[in-house]
Amino acid sequence: MHEKWRRMTMTSAITRRAIAGVLCTLVVVSFARFLFAQGATERPKFGIVPPELVAQTSAVYPAEALAERLEGVVSAAVFIDADGKVVNVEVLSGGPEGYGFDAAAIAAIETYVFLPALNDGRPIPSRIQIDLPFSPPTRVPIEPEVIESSILPDEQVPVEESEPEPPALSLQGLILERGTRSPLAGVLVSVEREGELFESYTNDDGRFELRGLTTGEWKVTIEETEFAPFETEEQAADGEVVEATYFLERTYYDAYGTDGASVYETRERKARKEVTRRTLEVSEIQKIPGNSGDALKVVQNLPGVARSTFNSGAVVVRGSAPQDTEVQLDGSPIPLLYHFGGLTSVINSDILSSIDFYPGNFSARYGRAMGGILDVKTRAPRKDRFSGYVDVDIIDISALLEGPITQDLSFQLSARRSYFDTILPLVLPDDAGLDLTVAPRYWDYQGRINWKPAPHHELEAFSYGSDDVLEFLLDEPQPENPIVRGNIEAGTSFHRGQVTYTYRGDRVTNRFSTNFGNTLLEFALGDTARFVLDILQHSTREELTYEVSDRLTLLAGMDILFGSAKVQARLPEMPREGEFAGGFESRRFVTLDVESFFYYPAYFMEAQLQLTQELSMVLGGRLDYDLLTKRFNGDLRSSLRFEVDEHWALKAGVGSFSQPPQPQETIEEFGNPDLQWQTAYHYSLGGELRLPFYEPALIDVTGFYKNMSNLITDTTDVVVREGKAVPEVFSNDGLGEVYGIELLARHELANNFFGWVAYTFSKGLRKDGIGEPWNPFEFDQTHILTVIGSIKLPDQWQVGGRFRYVTGRPYTPRDGSVFDADADDYTPVPGPTMSSRIEAFHQLDLRVDKSWVFDLWILSAYIDVQGVYYHANPEAVQYNYDSTQSTYVRGLPILPSFGIKGEF
């Protein structure tokens, strides 16, 4: 804080009736505003005029401190906008910790009413410091002290015959954040010479003016919270105006696109509706070790999420299969989350605003999923200036450009392409048995236009897409499938266009979006097997939220998904979960060339009720229809939340969650057109604790149980359709259950540190029908532990680490093999289903970031090392030709990466 800030010291009064204090505040505020609207107070017209406090309420002495009758003083920085409204309060030094003094001070100061600061008669943002003392309450409550102004009689009002001339303008300038060029509002600029002191605050555009400086050299000083002190000298002269631009360097810089929190921004915590929702801010997670700066990969470090094989990126949530969890981008389903191998996500992390992860008991607005929901939200383009960057690491290069077109229109463009397709052929050994015709490569793009034609209204067009290709020539036959040779090709791509309209009123919010595009998946093993899936898809979502009162909020909407899927395939029959069917030569091939249409309309409603001050409830319902199965499906969901106090909360939830069959599973030639929707019942119970003696620390514990029925499983049964006996192929006889507990101990970004400890105990079981034995789920991992920490250091350094321990996945061992003379090959004999596990996974990752800040841009570099202690973790089990010997297929023991980024 600047040593010359205006200080105000106000005596705290204690009231035993908070309601009476609030009513008193409303009356005083209304009366004070009326008086000053009548022009009763005459304020100076020139120079800097500090804000004036016109109404205040007393701070309530915290009940936690009554027993010990503690005293204390809370010093706070108060940020006031150009309308005189308190927009932010930051505690500089608090009272005794753990007794609620800081919260009581903030609550009182937020009710204060000011006349705004003036700069030559013009209202400007400002900042002051308030010292608020607390003393134990006396027998007689002290009434709030109110500063009022009086209206003078007309005959006593002085009449000015002429306006005095203001002093001549001497120094004017602009204050920008160094590196980002963002204007800084509300900054105090002080100039001093031979005992004379002049001060000025910057306006919303970061500009300031100083008048009346005499000829000579003046010392310019700027000391601003979260910025390095700034000093320079300027030469003033009569009749001349000095123009200057000053760049202030922030002590710590956040990720691109966040620019740190403005002193005039306030972050309101959303009312919690779900039993478990874990929201992560992009600025907090982009520098987590092991993620290579990819914000979406952080989901794999949260409780309830199992580790995927070879870090493929498959999201396995609370014992559900990857396809049971839906990923949404701005409210529309996205077909792919990661590029090949899970190296990076298909969406640029720097256009994201937040990631909401629901491992269970999610809202009725989400459907067609019985696992979890990953709701990814993007941000609007910058409207204050042009900005962008170029980022290069060891596997790809990306770029982003955004900025305003007009005052109400802005744009955002982003693109990325891998380049290891040019490097891999140079480093691949000649004896690798692979002849790369098209080395792995991927690219993605995002483009956005945002328009705000009027207050409360916003229209946005958003386009995005991704493309992956891999092709190589297999020179030698493989032991598992000797008939497979020739070109191996794989490709995935999708393209989407979305238009969104949003209205935000005082009580009503309406959001309508429509999304359209195609998805193409291709895979081929020479001439042996081939699969092509071409999907044309259109989704529309309408959501209307109405805040009926402080105790009731209603949500209603529709969620429609429809399109067509064309499948061309020649594939071997797939084995059942845990079953081994041998090589391709011993399996029957199925040829398919069909096109099907899908139509999934859904309607949902939800009521959020505040039953008491402590107890809230959410009741929701959803009705889905499936054109393929010609069935309606309904789900009911509810959750409860009880706020024990400002630190403790208990939560519970129960509900049904349904998911349709995959389109290819209902194709008559390849599947079962009579399949029903799969259903899961979620039950969860937990609690949250925000440590009263340390606010950034949060502990979240949730126990869960999930019962699944109508699961789709393979069957060898024969059924009669239209008078003909045909293979049933798939049935809804499968059953499953999952139970476990999740623990998240999280340190939010504060004091230059963030991190968390996540632990999950989980057991997932499956069986193919009544009377069948229970077997472990193929992705079951009993213990999952993740420890993450990252600290910001001086001079723009940041260092972090991550440690993971995960129980090995189950697999079905082989009990030898039988020689098949017809196929001239050995057919493995499977052992007990899912009766063995691979070794546990454990790994330590480290990351170091460094930034160099220049006036107009920032250069950043990082080194990220996965597997610091060089341990090759097992990923799968591989057998020899006759299944008499086995060995682990291991991942890389160490994976270093580095990158550089230049942003402006």
PyMOL commands that set and color helices and strands:
alter all, ss='L'
color gray80, all
select helices_A, chain A and resi 18-37+63-65+101-109+154-156+282-285+295-301+309-311+322-324+340-342+349-351+424-427+430-432+584-586+663-666
alter helices_A, ss='H'
color red, helices_A
select strands_A, chain A and resi 7-9+48-49+52-55+72-80+86-93+113-115+117-119+122-124+126-134+169-177+188-193+196-201+207-211+216-222+230-236+242-248+278-281+305-306+316-317+326-329+332-333+352-358+373-378+387-393+396-404+409-418+434-454+457-474+486-504+508-525+529-549+552-572+589-610+615-626+631-643+648-659+678-690+697-714+718-721+724-727+730-750+753-767+775-776+783-793+797-806+810-811+814-820+825-830+836-837+841-853+858-866+874-879+886-890+895-903
alter strands_A, ss='S'
color yellow, strands_A
deselect
rebuild
show_as cartoon
